[in-house]
């Protein structure tokens, strides 16, 4: 009889962990979107926008912050707080 009883399957993470994980992935995606563009159609013409603040400083910082958020969401243990 006990074999037929179904145990409630638990997820690896809680709901808050998945929300924070999705926020981290969105921040990483935003960083890569900010990094894109700035190319030139003609390879003989140099485009200065490659060295813009957005592509050199802001976008990599966003990607690193996103990785930090995802690592935090993986390591966060809400069951320990209870």
C-alpha positions in Angstrom: 0.0 0.0 0.0 2.9 2.4 0.8 4.3 1.9 -2.7 1.2 3.3 -4.2 1.3 6.5 -2.2 2.9 9.3 -4.1 5.4 11.5 -2.2 5.3 15.2 -2.9 8.3 15.9 -5.2 10.3 18.9 -4.1 12.2 21.2 -6.4 15.9 21.7 -5.9 15.4 25.4 -5.3 12.6 27.5 -3.9 10.5 30.0 -5.9 12.6 33.0 -4.8 15.8 31.2 -6.0 14.3 30.8 -9.5 13.2 34.5 -9.6 16.6 35.7 -8.6 18.2 33.4 -11.2 16.0 34.8 -13.9 16.8 38.3 -12.9 20.5 37.4 -13.1 20.1 35.9 -16.6 18.3 39.0 -17.7 21.1 41.2 -16.5 23.7 39.1 -18.3 21.6 39.3 -21.5 21.3 43.1 -21.1 25.1 43.3 -20.8 25.6 41.3 -24.0 23.0 43.5 -25.8 24.9 46.6 -24.6 28.1 45.1 -25.9 26.8 44.5 -29.4 26.9 46.9 -32.4 29.4 49.5 -33.3 30.8 47.8 -36.3 31.6 49.3 -39.7 30.3 48.2 -43.0 33.6 49.1 -44.7 36.6 47.3 -43.2 38.9 50.1 -44.4 37.1 52.7 -42.2 37.7 52.7 -38.5 34.8 53.3 -36.2 35.5 55.0 -32.9 32.3 53.7 -31.3 34.0 50.4 -30.6 35.8 52.1 -27.7 32.7 53.8 -26.3 32.1 53.8 -22.5 29.0 51.6 -23.0 31.0 48.8 -24.7 34.2 49.0 -22.7 33.0 49.7 -19.1 29.2 49.4 -18.7 28.5 46.2 -20.6 31.2 44.0 -19.0 30.3 45.4 -15.6 26.6 44.4 -16.2 27.7 40.9 -17.3 29.8 40.5 -14.1 27.0 41.7 -11.9 24.6 39.3 -13.6 27.0 36.4 -12.9 27.2 37.5 -9.3 23.4 37.5 -9.1 23.1 34.0 -10.5 25.8 32.7 -8.2 24.0 34.3 -5.3 20.7 32.7 -6.4 22.3 29.3 -6.5 24.0 29.6 -3.1 21.0 31.2 -1.3 19.4 28.7 1.0 16.0 30.1 2.2 15.4 26.9 4.3 18.3 27.8 6.5 16.6 31.1 7.5 13.5 29.4 8.9 
